[in-house]
Amino acid sequence: MGSIRRYMQFVKPYKWQIIWTIIIGLVKFGIPLLLPYLIKYVVDDVIGNGHLSTAEKTNRLAWAMGIMFFIFVIVRPPVEYYRQYYAQWTGSKILFDIRNRLFNHVQRLSFKYYSNNRVGEIISRIINDVEQTKDFVMTGMMNLWLDLATIVFTAAIMFTLNVKLTFVSILMIPFYAFSVKYFFGRLRGLTRKRSQALAEVQSYLHERVSGMPVIKSFAIEDHEQGRFSKQNQNYLDKALDQTKWNAKSFGVVNTITDISPLLVIGYSGYLVIQGSLTVGTMVAFIAYIDRLYNPLRRMVNSSTSLTQAFASMDRVFEFMDVKYDIEDTSDAIEAKNIKGDIKFENVSFAYNEDEPPVLKNVSLDVKRGETIALVGMSGGGKSSLVSLLPRFYDVSHGRILLDGIDIRNYKVRSLRDKIGMVLQDNILFSESVRANILMGKPDSTDEEVYHAAAAANARDFIENLPEGYETKVGERGVKLSGGQKQRVAIARVFLKNPPILVLDEATSALDLESEHLIQEALEELAKDRTTFIVAHRLSTITHADRIVLIEHGEIAEIGSHEELMKKQGGYYRLFQVQQLEH
């Protein structure tokens, strides 16, 4: 019930649209209830009326049919149209609001969450599960009430025709109610398991489609087909479990609803033989019993849809309840007029509480405009250290000060706005080159975009692309070379113009020509900014003001290139090894 109560928060803004839709629906569902009455009137009061002449009978029939044609041909179509339109409009608007809320939630989740959860499953919850909850609005809040109203109206009309026959008609309803409660109680759990299995299939598929070059390069298509079949089989098993129980419930419930017409036909036939019931009333009753139990059968179908909707609601709100690792404090301040003085004070950090720390008691004082290079063996903690600056993760112990203020006291988004990052594998979106550069500062002018591209040594190659700045780069920028992607990423940061710069292995995977162009752009970018460079190739960071050697999560050495070479310690040995390799 908690999920339903929470879902109603999204429904509440549209309560008048829902009420209006139900009112229109009552008219829509009420109109067909006239047909059995028409049958009774034609059989008893027109055809079976011996006091009327043939002409009078024909005249009465023509009037009755004329009125009915007007109702069904002129009145009903617009009622049907507006009922469907408002119902779908309301359901779609509610889903729009939920997905907007979830996307906002997705953007606030920390890197830790994404490192522990698969993208495909997150997408499944936002797309599939949210879509399934629409049935709660369409079925639970609209159709279910209309079906109940139809049952009440139908029963009321039947009572006016014959009380005893009406009681016979509704005799099976208590058995119907008990069977629905019994069978559909378990269905919610089975449906939720099916949804989870589907999310796992989607997640697996998302990863494999993204990694198709790996599958093809290793020629492991058959192996991957087998693994996908296992995931698919798991979903099939869960789907069949749910289907079996669903089929049982339909079998029992529909049998109960089929018994009632038989009882009514038998008893009404007996009453006609006895002379206490007219043929027209009997025919009308048989028609009404169909109107009475059709909504009940629809309600069984609705129960299946609602069960799926409730299970999906549970999954949506379970995802919505994921706690944020990185949040603003109540008194957080905007990061304004940042100079770029940064101080790490006894910083320790572990990705998870039960894992050993990747950084241990790191202290480092960086002055405004200084360039700091972080070097060391892979896995030493260099990238972890710079990921703490924009609060992708928070320190486990110690603190980081920016202009003398703990970075946890700044509003997260304003803090990140002051930091520009160029990574080894920069992600580009499958839009135009212009749109990707504009990520740095979305409200920039064309002139600012062109200037940023020129500063990043990217203008020439962009203008030679088939559609220039409007060229689509493909998913993750697959249509561009590694060097071209990096230069677009650097142009983004030039456009952003932040006071602090983080370059994490920005040139390590490039050819010499690209590296030269990018190195030039990076040196231009780093002017008058506090800059952190995480580098594997030591020859690219000899110009740094200070070089910090990090080993096993601790600072082993610190100094300029000349100072560390004279010291002939760890940095000297690393440099010598790389020079020999070169």
C-alpha positions in Angstrom: 0.0 0.0 0.0 3.0 2.3 0.6 3.8 2.3 -3.2 0.2 3.2 -4.1 0.2 6.1 -1.6 3.4 7.4 -3.0 2.2 7.0 -6.6 -0.8 9.1 -5.7 1.5 12.0 -5.2 2.1 12.0 -9.0 -1.6 11.4 -9.7 -2.8 14.3 -7.5 -2.1 17.2 -9.9 -4.4 15.5 -12.4 -7.3 14.6 -10.1 -9.8 16.9 -12.0 -8.8 15.3 -15.4 -9.4 11.9 -13.9 -12.8 12.9 -12.4 -13.8 14.3 -15.8 -12.7 11.2 -17.6 -14.7 9.0 -15.2 -17.8 11.1 -15.7 -17.5 10.8 -19.5 -16.8 7.1 -19.0 -20.0 6.7 -17.0 -21.9 8.1 -20.1 -19.9 5.8 -22.4 -20.6 2.7 -20.3 -24.2 3.7 -19.6 -25.3 4.0 -23.2 -25.0 0.2 -24.0 -27.2 -0.6 -21.0 -30.1 0.8 -23.1 -29.9 -2.2 -25.5 -31.5 -4.9 -23.3 -34.3 -2.5 -22.4 -34.8 -1.9 -26.1 -35.1 -5.6 -26.7 -37.7 -5.9 -23.9 -39.7 -3.0 -25.3 -39.6 -4.3 -28.9 -40.5 -7.9 -27.8 -43.2 -7.1 -25.2 -44.6 -3.7 -26.0 -44.3 -3.7 -29.8 -44.2 -7.2 -31.3 -46.2 -8.9 -28.5 -48.7 -6.2 -28.0 -52.0 -7.6 -29.4 -53.9 -4.3 -29.0 -51.8 -2.5 -31.7 -52.3 -2.5 -35.4 -49.4 -3.4 -37.8 -49.1 0.3 -38.7 -48.9 1.4 -35.0 -46.3 -1.4 -34.3 -44.2 -0.2 -37.2 -44.5 3.4 -36.1 -43.4 2.6 -32.5 -40.5 0.5 -33.8 -39.4 3.3 -36.1 -39.5 5.8 -33.3 -37.6 3.5 -30.9 -34.9 2.7 -33.5 -34.6 6.4 -34.5 -33.9 7.4 -30.9 -31.4 4.6 -30.5 -29.6 5.4 -33.8 -29.3 9.1 -32.7 -27.8 8.0 -29.3 -25.4 5.4 -30.8 -24.4 7.2 -34.0 -24.4 10.9 -33.0 -23.9 11.0 -29.2 -21.7 8.0 -28.5 -18.7 8.6 -30.9 -17.6 11.9 -29.4 -18.1 10.5 -25.9 -15.9 7.5 -26.9 -13.2 9.8 -28.4 -13.0 12.2 -25.4 -13.0 9.3 -22.9 -10.0 7.6 -24.7 -8.2 10.9 -25.3 -8.4 12.2 -21.7 -7.6 8.8 -20.2 -4.5 8.4 -22.4 -3.5 12.1 -21.9 -3.7 11.8 -18.1 -1.8 8.5 -18.0 1.0 9.8 -20.3 1.4 13.0 -18.3 1.8 11.1 -15.1 4.5 8.9 -16.6 6.2 12.0 -18.0 6.4 13.4 -14.5 7.7 10.2 -13.0 10.4 9.8 -15.7 11.5 13.4 -15.2 11.8 12.8 -11.4 13.8 9.6 -12.1 16.1 11.3 -14.5 16.8 13.9 -11.9 17.4 11.1 -9.4 19.8 9.3 -11.9 21.9 12.5 -12.2 22.2 12.8 -8.5 23.3 9.2 -7.8 27.0 8.9 -7.1 29.8 7.1 -9.0 29.8 4.5 -6.3 26.2 3.5 -7.3 27.1 3.2 -11.0 30.1 1.2 -10.2 28.0 -1.4 -8.4 24.9 -1.4 -10.6 24.3 -2.2 -14.3 23.1 0.5 -16.7 20.7 -1.8 -18.5 18.8 -2.5 -15.3 18.5 1.2 -14.4 17.1 1.9 -17.9 14.7 -1.0 -17.5 13.2 0.6 -14.4 12.9 4.0 -16.0 11.4 2.7 -19.2 9.7 -0.7 -18.7 8.6 -0.4 -15.1 7.4 3.2 -15.3 5.4 2.2 -18.5 3.8 -0.7 -16.6 2.6 1.6 -13.8 0.3 3.4 -16.4 -2.1 0.5 -15.9 -2.8 1.7 -12.3 -4.1 5.0 -13.7 -5.9 3.6 -16.8 -7.2 0.5 -15.1 -7.2 1.0 -11.3 -8.3 4.6 -11.3 -10.6 4.7 -14.3 -11.7 1.4 -15.8 -12.1 -0.3 -12.4 -14.5 2.4 -11.1 -16.4 2.4 -14.4 -16.8 -1.4 -14.3 -18.0 -1.2 -10.7 -20.5 1.6 -11.7 -21.7 -0.6 -14.6 -22.3 -3.5 -12.3 -24.2 -1.3 -9.8 -26.3 0.3 -12.6 -27.0 -3.0 -14.2 -28.0 -4.6 -10.9 -30.3 -1.7 -10.2 -32.1 -2.0 -13.6 -32.4 -5.8 -13.1 -34.0 -5.2 -9.7 -36.7 -3.1 -11.4 -37.5 -5.9 -13.8 -37.6 -8.9 -11.4 -36.2 -9.1 -7.8 -36.0 -12.9 -7.5 -34.2 -13.3 -10.8 -31.8 -10.5 -9.8 -30.8 -12.4 -6.7 -30.2 -15.5 -8.7 -28.0 -13.4 -11.1 -25.7 -12.2 -8.3 -25.6 -15.5 -6.4 -22.1 -16.3 -7.7 -20.5 -12.9 -6.9 -19.2 -13.8 -3.4 -17.5 -16.9 -4.9 -16.0 -14.6 -7.6 -14.7 -12.2 -5.0 -13.1 -15.0 -2.9 -11.3 -16.6 -5.9 -9.9 -13.2 -7.1 -8.5 -12.5 -3.6 -7.0 -16.0 -3.3 -5.4 -16.2 -6.7 -4.2 -12.7 -7.3 -2.6 -12.4 -3.8 0.4 -14.5 -5.0 0.5 -13.1 -8.5 2.2 -9.8 -7.4 5.4 -11.6 -6.1 5.6 -13.8 -9.3 5.1 -10.7 -11.5 7.9 -8.8 -9.7 10.3 -11.7 -10.2 9.4 -11.7 -13.9 10.1 -8.0 -14.1 13.5 -8.4 -12.4 14.4 -11.2 -14.8 13.4 -9.0 -17.8 15.6 -6.2 -16.4 18.5 -8.6 -16.2 18.0 -9.6 -19.9 18.0 -6.0 -20.9 21.0 -5.2 -18.8 23.0 -8.1 -20.3 21.9 -7.1 -23.8 22.9 -3.4 -23.2 26.4 -4.5 -22.1 26.9 -6.9 -25.0 25.7 -4.5 -27.7 28.0 -1.8 -26.3 30.9 -4.4 -26.3 30.2 -5.9 -29.7 33.7 -5.1 -31.0 35.2 -7.2 -28.2 32.9 -10.2 -29.0 33.7 -10.0 -32.7 37.4 -9.5 -32.3 37.7 -12.6 -30.1 35.2 -14.6 -32.3 33.2 -15.7 -29.3 29.7 -15.2 -30.8 28.7 -18.9 -30.0 29.9 -18.6 -26.4 28.0 -15.3 -26.0 24.9 -16.8 -27.6 25.0 -19.6 -25.0 25.3 -17.0 -22.1 22.5 -14.9 -23.5 20.3 -18.0 -23.8 20.8 -18.7 -20.1 19.6 -15.2 -19.2 16.7 -15.5 -21.6 15.8 -18.9 -20.2 15.7 -17.5 -16.7 13.3 -14.8 -17.9 11.2 -17.5 -19.7 11.0 -19.6 -16.5 9.8 -16.7 -14.4 7.4 -15.6 -17.1 5.9 -19.2 -17.3 5.6 -19.4 -13.5 3.6 -16.2 -13.6 1.6 -17.4 -16.7 0.7 -20.8 -15.0 -0.7 -19.1 -11.9 -2.5 -16.5 -14.1 -4.0 -19.2 -16.2 -5.3 -21.1 -13.1 -6.9 -17.9 -11.8 -8.6 -17.2 -15.2 -9.8 -20.8 -15.4 -11.5 -20.7 -11.9 -12.9 -17.2 -12.1 -14.3 -17.5 -15.7 -16.0 -20.8 -14.7 -17.7 -19.0 -11.8 -18.8 -16.2 -14.1 -20.1 -18.7 -16.7 -22.3 -20.5 -14.1 -24.5 -17.4 -13.5 -26.0 -17.1 -17.1 -26.9 -20.8 -17.0 -28.7 -20.3 -13.7 -30.6 -17.2 -15.0 -31.6 -19.0 -18.3 -32.9 -22.0 -16.4 -34.8 -20.0 -13.8 -36.2 -17.4 -16.1 -37.3 -20.1 -18.6 -39.1 -21.8 -15.7 -40.8 -18.5 -14.8 -41.9 -18.0 -18.4 -43.4 -21.5 -18.6 -45.2 -20.8 -15.3 -46.6 -17.6 -16.8 -45.1 -15.3 -14.2 -42.5 -13.7 -16.6 -42.8 -12.3 -20.1 -40.5 -13.5 -22.9 -39.2 -9.9 -23.4 -38.2 -9.7 -19.7 -36.4 -13.0 -20.0 -34.5 -11.9 -23.1 -33.6 -8.6 -21.4 -32.4 -10.4 -18.3 -30.1 -12.7 -20.3 -28.7 -9.6 -22.1 -28.2 -7.9 -18.7 -26.5 -10.9 -17.2 -23.9 -10.5 -19.9 -23.6 -6.8 -19.0 -23.2 -7.7 -15.3 -20.5 -10.4 -15.7 -18.5 -8.8 -18.6 -17.2 -6.1 -16.2 -16.4 -8.8 -13.7 -14.4 -10.7 -16.4 -12.7 -7.4 -17.3 -11.9 -6.9 -13.7 -10.0 -10.2 -13.7 -8.0 -9.0 -16.7 -7.6 -5.7 -14.7 -6.3 -7.6 -11.7 -3.5 -9.1 -13.9 -2.6 -5.6 -15.2 -2.8 -4.1 -11.7 -0.6 -6.8 -10.3 2.0 -6.0 -12.9 1.5 -2.3 -12.1 2.0 -2.8 -8.4 5.1 -4.9 -8.9 6.5 -2.3 -11.2 5.6 0.5 -8.7 7.6 -1.4 -6.0 10.6 -1.5 -8.3 10.3 2.2 -9.3 10.1 3.4 -5.7 12.8 1.0 -4.6 15.1 2.7 -7.2 13.8 6.1 -6.2 14.7 5.4 -2.6 18.4 4.8 -3.4 20.3 7.1 -1.0 22.7 9.8 -2.4 26.3 9.4 -1.2 27.0 13.0 -2.2 24.5 15.6 -1.0 24.5 19.3 -0.2 24.4 20.1 3.5 21.6 22.4 4.6 23.9 25.4 4.9 26.0 24.7 1.8 27.3 27.8 -0.1 27.8 28.6 -3.7 31.4 28.3 -5.0 31.9 31.8 -6.3 35.1 33.8 -7.1 37.2 30.7 -6.7 41.0 31.4 -6.7 42.2 27.8 -6.8 44.1 27.2 -3.6 43.7 23.5 -2.7 44.8 21.7 0.4 44.5 17.9 1.1 44.7 17.3 4.9 45.4 13.8 6.0 43.1 12.4 3.3 42.3 8.7 3.4 39.8 7.0 1.0 38.3 3.6 0.3 35.7 2.9 -2.4 33.7 0.7 0.0 33.7 0.5 3.8 34.7 -3.2 3.8 37.6 -2.7 1.4 41.2 -1.5 2.2 41.9 2.2 1.5 43.3 3.2 -1.8 44.6 6.5 -0.3 46.3 6.7 3.1 46.9 9.9 5.0 47.6 12.1 2.0 48.5 15.7 2.7 49.3 18.2 -0.1 49.2 22.0 -0.3 48.6 23.4 -3.8 48.8 27.1 -4.5 46.7 29.0 -7.0 47.9 28.6 -10.6 50.3 25.8 -9.7 50.6 22.7 -11.9 50.9 19.5 -10.0 51.7 16.2 -11.7 50.7 12.9 -10.1 52.8 9.9 -11.1 53.3 6.4 -10.1 52.5 2.8 -11.0 48.9 1.9 -12.1 46.6 1.3 -9.1 48.6 3.6 -6.8 45.7 6.0 -6.2 46.4 8.9 -8.6 43.0 8.9 -10.3 41.3 8.3 -7.0 42.9 11.4 -5.6 41.7 13.7 -8.4 38.2 12.1 -8.3 37.8 13.4 -4.8 38.2 17.1 -5.9 34.8 17.3 -7.8 33.3 15.1 -5.1 32.6 12.1 -7.4 33.4 10.4 -4.1 33.8 11.8 -0.6 36.9 11.3 1.6 36.7 8.5 4.2 38.9 10.5 6.6 40.5 13.9 6.6 39.4 16.8 4.4 40.0 18.8 1.2 40.0 22.6 1.4 39.3 24.9 -1.6 40.2 28.5 -0.8 40.3 27.6 2.8 36.8 26.0 2.9 36.0 22.3 3.1 34.7 21.3 -0.3 31.8 19.5 1.4 30.5 22.9 2.5 30.1 24.0 -1.2 27.0 23.1 -3.2 28.1 20.1 -5.3 27.0 21.5 -8.7 28.6 24.9 -8.1 31.9 23.1 -7.0 31.9 21.0 -10.2 31.2 24.0 -12.3 34.6 25.3 -11.2 36.5 22.2 -12.2 37.3 21.2 -15.8 38.2 17.6 -16.5 39.9 15.9 -19.5 40.1 12.2 -19.1 41.8 9.3 -21.0 38.5 8.1 -22.4 36.2 11.1 -22.7 32.6 10.3 -23.4 31.0 12.1 -26.3 27.3 11.9 -26.9 25.8 10.7 -30.3 25.0 14.3 -31.3 26.8 16.9 -33.3 30.3 18.2 -32.6 28.8 21.6 -31.7 26.4 20.0 -29.2 29.3 18.1 -27.6 31.4 21.2 -27.2 28.5 23.1 -25.8 28.4 20.6 -22.9 31.1 22.9 -21.4 28.8 25.9 -21.4 25.3 25.3 -23.0 24.4 29.0 -23.4 27.6 29.9 -25.4 27.5 31.7 -28.7 28.7 30.2 -32.0 31.8 32.5 -31.8 32.7 31.2 -28.4 32.4 27.6 -29.7 34.7 28.3 -32.7 37.2 30.1 -30.4 37.2 27.1 -28.0 37.7 24.7 -30.9 40.6 26.8 -32.2 42.2 26.9 -28.8 42.0 23.1 -28.6 43.7 22.6 -32.0 40.4 21.2 -33.2 39.1 23.8 -35.7 40.9 22.3 -38.8 39.7 18.7 -38.4 36.1 19.9 -37.5 35.8 22.1 -40.6 37.0 19.2 -42.7 34.2 16.9 -41.4 31.3 16.2 -43.9 29.0 18.6 -42.1 31.5 20.6 -40.1 30.3 21.4 -36.6 26.9 19.8 -37.3 28.5 16.3 -38.0 27.0 13.6 -35.8 29.9 11.8 -33.9 28.0 8.5 -33.2 27.6 6.8 -29.8 30.5 7.6 -27.5 32.1 9.5 -30.5 32.9 6.3 -32.5 33.1 8.3 -35.8 36.1 10.3 -34.5 39.7 9.2 -33.9 41.1 9.1 -30.4 43.0 12.4 -30.9 39.9 14.1 -32.4 37.7 13.0 -29.5 40.3 14.4 -27.0 40.4 17.7 -28.8 36.6 18.0 -28.7 36.8 17.2 -25.0 39.5 19.9 -24.5 37.4 22.4 -26.4 34.6 21.7 -23.9 36.8 22.7 -21.1 38.1 25.8 -22.9 34.5 26.8 -23.3 33.8 26.1 -19.6 36.8 28.2 -18.6 37.1 26.8 -15.0 39.7 28.0 -12.4 40.8 24.4 -11.7 41.8 21.8 -14.2 42.2 18.0 -13.9 43.9 16.1 -16.7 43.7 12.4 -16.1 45.9 10.4 -18.5 44.7 12.8 -21.2 47.3 11.8 -23.8 48.4 8.3 -22.9 46.4 6.5 -25.6 47.3 8.7 -28.5 49.7 8.7 -31.5 52.7 11.1 -31.4 51.1 13.7 -33.8 47.8 13.8 -31.9 49.8 13.9 -28.6 51.8 16.9 -29.8 48.7 18.8 -30.9 46.9 17.9 -27.6 49.9 18.7 -25.5 50.0 22.2 -27.0 46.3 22.7 -26.3 46.6 21.4 -22.7 49.6 23.7 -21.9 47.5 26.7 -23.2 44.5 25.5 -21.2 46.6 25.1 -18.0 47.8 28.8 -18.0 46.8 30.7 -14.9 44.8 27.7 -13.6 45.4 25.3 -10.7 46.1 22.1 -12.6 46.4 18.5 -11.7 47.9 16.2 -14.3 47.7 12.4 -13.8 50.3 11.0 -16.2 51.8 7.7 -17.2 54.3 9.2 -19.7 56.7 11.1 -17.5 58.2 13.0 -20.5 54.9 14.9 -20.7 55.0 16.4 -17.2 58.6 17.5 -16.7 57.4 21.2 -17.0 55.1 20.8 -13.9 55.8 23.0 -10.9 55.8 20.0 -8.6 55.7 16.3 -9.3 54.1 14.0 -6.7 55.0 10.3 -6.7 52.2 8.2 -5.2 52.9 4.6 -4.3 50.4 2.3 -2.6 48.1 5.2 -1.8 50.8 7.3 -0.1 53.0 10.2 -1.2 56.5 8.8 -1.6 58.2 11.8 -3.1 57.4 15.4 -4.0 59.4 18.1 -5.9 60.2 19.5 -9.3 61.6 17.3 -12.1 65.2 18.5 -11.5 64.9 18.0 -7.7 63.5 14.4 -8.0 66.1 13.5 -10.6 68.9 14.7 -8.3 67.4 12.7 -5.5 67.7 9.5 -7.6 64.7 7.8 -5.8 61.5 6.2 -7.1 60.7 8.9 -9.6 64.3 8.8 -11.0 64.1 5.0 -11.5 60.7 5.3 -13.2 62.0 8.0 -15.5 65.1 6.0 -16.4 63.0 2.9 -17.2 60.8 4.9 -19.5 63.8 6.5 -21.3 65.3 3.1 -21.9 62.0 1.8 -23.3 61.8 4.9 -25.5 
